[in-house]
């Protein structure tokens, strides 16, 4: 579907978790940019009086997204709404996929009739043991995303399936192995841009140039640092019921004007 043939996208609301908040596309001031901000900047460059809200907060589960973001987004009546959620749930040891899918369906049912175009995603994952361990749950979630999109007229940006292997390249992922780098977010923004029927500006599916694999000692050193800096704190938060998003507010809670020069 080419939404640009029927209407101009003059407003955009993004919902979700750390992926949509922009981790780990880190800016010099310590904030995160990410694919949604990059997409908003490109849309603002072609549309006067463009407005943008980003309600996403890192660490949020689909129940929190449904409770804290969906009604707010639906009330904004934006031309474009993106919803990406549920993946954090699939990474929890105890995950009720029936509940996750039910909350996702509830969210889509509220959003679809209250925006010009709803966009869902099959999110990318870094190639490695974590992806393999949780792949069955992840694919169950993505199959349901496809079903919801068909029933509610949403678009699906497939960043996971065939032809998108480049986004699994570890070089597009930050040291925490959970979040994309700037180049990874650029590719996601381009994928959404093209799904909206806008003219391609780059090949977001292009494979990265071949590189010499790191040596065994270098890999072990990287693994040790990852475990110490990222994995152990993540496990600690899971065991104590804490999240990196606790007490954190959305970075753009209001559907406010965005000039193209406002995006870094």
C-alpha positions in Angstrom: 0.0 0.0 0.0 1.3 3.4 -0.9 -0.2 5.8 1.7 1.4 8.8 0.1 -0.8 8.5 -2.9 -3.9 9.3 -0.9 -2.8 11.6 1.9 0.2 13.6 3.0 1.8 12.4 6.2 1.7 15.5 8.4 1.8 13.8 11.8 3.5 10.8 13.3 3.3 9.0 16.6 5.7 6.2 17.6 4.9 3.7 20.4 7.0 1.0 21.9 10.1 0.2 24.0 13.9 0.8 23.7 13.9 -0.1 20.0 11.6 2.9 19.2 13.1 5.1 21.8 16.3 4.8 19.8 18.8 2.7 21.8 21.7 2.6 21.1 21.9 5.4 18.6 23.6 7.6 21.3 24.0 11.3 20.7 26.8 13.5 22.3 24.3 14.9 24.9 23.6 11.4 26.2 20.2 11.0 24.7 19.1 8.5 22.0 17.9 9.2 18.5 17.0 6.1 16.6 14.9 5.1 13.6 11.7 6.9 14.6 13.5 10.2 15.1 15.3 9.7 11.8 12.1 8.9 10.0 10.3 11.9 11.5 13.1 14.2 10.4 12.8 12.9 6.8 9.0 13.3 6.9 9.4 16.8 8.3 11.7 17.8 5.5 9.0 17.2 2.9 6.0 18.4 4.8 5.2 21.8 6.3 3.8 22.0 9.8 4.8 18.4 10.5 4.1 17.1 14.1 5.8 14.2 15.9 5.4 12.4 19.2 7.5 9.5 20.5 5.9 7.8 23.5 8.3 4.8 23.6 10.2 4.0 26.8 13.0 1.5 27.2 12.2 -1.8 29.0 8.5 -1.6 28.6 6.5 -4.8 28.2 3.4 -5.0 26.0 1.1 -4.6 28.9 2.8 -1.3 29.9 2.7 -0.1 26.3 -1.0 -0.9 26.1 -1.7 0.8 29.5 0.5 3.9 29.2 0.8 4.7 25.5 -2.0 3.3 23.3 -4.9 5.4 24.5 -2.8 8.6 24.4 -1.7 7.8 20.8 -5.2 6.9 19.7 -6.5 10.3 21.0 -3.9 12.1 18.9 -5.4 11.1 15.6 -2.1 11.1 13.7 -1.7 10.4 10.0 0.9 7.7 10.8 1.3 5.5 13.9 3.9 2.9 14.5 3.6 0.2 17.2 6.4 -2.2 18.0 6.1 -4.2 21.2 6.0 -7.6 22.8 9.6 -8.6 22.1 10.7 -7.8 25.7 8.0 -10.1 26.9 9.4 -13.0 24.8 12.8 -12.7 26.4 11.3 -13.2 29.9 11.7 -16.7 31.4 8.0 -16.9 32.1 6.1 -15.5 29.1 2.4 -16.0 28.5 2.2 -15.7 24.8 -1.6 -15.8 24.8 -1.6 -12.8 27.1 1.0 -11.0 25.0 -1.0 -11.6 21.8 -4.2 -10.5 23.4 -2.7 -7.2 24.6 -1.2 -6.6 21.2 -4.6 -7.2 19.5 -6.3 -4.9 22.0 -3.8 -2.2 21.2 -4.1 -2.6 17.4 -7.9 -2.6 17.7 -7.8 0.8 19.4 -5.1 2.4 17.2 -6.1 1.3 13.7 -9.4 3.2 13.4 -7.9 6.3 15.0 -5.0 7.0 12.7 -4.4 7.4 9.0 -2.1 4.4 8.7 -0.9 2.0 11.4 2.5 0.3 10.9 3.6 -2.8 12.7 7.0 -4.6 12.6 8.7 -7.9 12.6 11.7 -6.6 14.6 15.3 -7.5 13.8 17.4 -9.7 16.0 21.2 -10.0 16.4 22.5 -13.4 15.1 23.6 -15.4 18.1 22.6 -17.8 20.9 20.0 -15.5 22.4 18.1 -15.3 19.2 18.2 -19.0 18.7 17.0 -19.7 22.2 13.9 -17.5 21.9 13.3 -17.9 18.2 10.1 -20.0 18.6 8.4 -17.3 20.8 9.6 -14.5 18.6 8.3 -16.2 15.4 4.9 -16.9 17.1 4.7 -13.2 17.9 5.6 -12.2 14.4 3.0 -14.6 12.9 0.4 -12.9 15.0 1.6 -9.5 13.9 0.9 -10.6 10.3 -2.6 -11.8 11.2 -3.4 -8.5 13.0 -2.2 -6.4 10.1 -4.3 -8.3 7.6 -7.4 -7.9 9.8 -6.9 -4.2 10.6 -5.4 -2.8 7.4 -2.0 -2.2 9.0 1.3 -2.3 7.1 4.1 -4.7 8.3 7.7 -3.8 8.0 9.5 -7.1 7.9 13.0 -6.6 9.4 13.3 -10.3 10.4 12.3 -12.6 7.5 13.9 -13.6 4.2 16.0 -11.0 2.5 16.7 -9.0 5.7 19.7 -11.1 6.9 21.9 -8.0 7.0 20.2 -6.6 10.0 21.3 -9.7 12.0 24.9 -8.8 11.4 26.6 -8.3 14.8 28.3 -5.2 13.4 25.0 -3.4 13.3 24.4 -4.0 17.0 25.8 -2.2 20.1 28.0 -3.7 22.7 25.0 -4.7 24.8 23.9 -7.1 21.9 20.3 -6.0 22.3 20.1 -2.6 20.5 21.0 -1.4 17.1 23.8 1.1 16.3 23.2 4.3 14.3 23.7 2.5 11.0 21.2 -0.2 12.1 18.6 2.5 13.0 19.3 4.2 9.6 18.4 1.0 7.9 15.2 0.6 9.9 14.1 4.2 9.1 14.8 3.5 5.4 12.7 0.3 5.5 9.7 2.1 7.0 10.2 4.9 4.5 10.0 2.5 1.6 7.1 0.6 3.1 5.2 3.9 3.1 5.7 4.1 -0.7 8.3 6.9 -0.5 11.2 6.9 -3.0 14.2 4.7 -1.9 17.3 6.6 -0.8 19.4 3.6 0.1 19.4 -0.2 0.1 18.6 -1.0 3.7 19.0 -4.7 3.0 22.5 -4.5 1.6 25.0 -6.8 3.2 27.9 -5.3 5.0 31.4 -5.7 3.4 33.2 -8.8 4.3 35.5 -8.5 7.3 38.2 -10.5 8.9 36.6 -12.3 11.9 38.1 -11.3 15.3 40.5 -13.7 16.8 39.5 -16.2 19.5 41.2 -14.2 22.3 39.4 -11.0 21.1 36.0 -12.8 21.0 36.5 -14.2 24.5 37.6 -10.7 25.8 34.5 -9.2 24.2 32.3 -11.9 25.7 33.7 -11.3 29.2 33.1 -7.6 28.9 29.6 -8.1 27.7 28.8 -10.4 30.6 30.2 -8.0 33.2 28.9 -4.7 31.8 25.5 -5.8 30.3 24.4 -9.4 30.9 24.9 -9.6 34.7 23.1 -6.3 35.4 20.3 -7.4 33.0 19.9 -10.6 34.9 19.9 -8.7 38.2 17.1 -6.5 37.0 15.0 -9.5 35.9 15.5 -11.2 39.3 14.5 -8.1 41.3 11.6 -7.0 39.0 13.3 -3.7 38.0 13.6 -2.1 34.5 15.8 0.5 32.9 12.6 2.3 32.1 11.3 2.6 35.7 10.3 6.2 36.3 11.4 7.4 32.9 9.1 9.6 30.8 8.7 9.6 27.0 11.1 11.9 25.2 8.4 13.5 23.1 5.1 13.0 24.9 3.1 15.6 22.9 2.3 15.6 19.2 4.2 18.8 18.7 5.7 20.6 15.6 9.0 19.2 14.4 11.1 21.1 11.9 13.6 19.1 9.9 16.5 21.0 11.5 15.3 19.9 14.9 16.5 16.4 14.3 20.3 15.8 14.9 
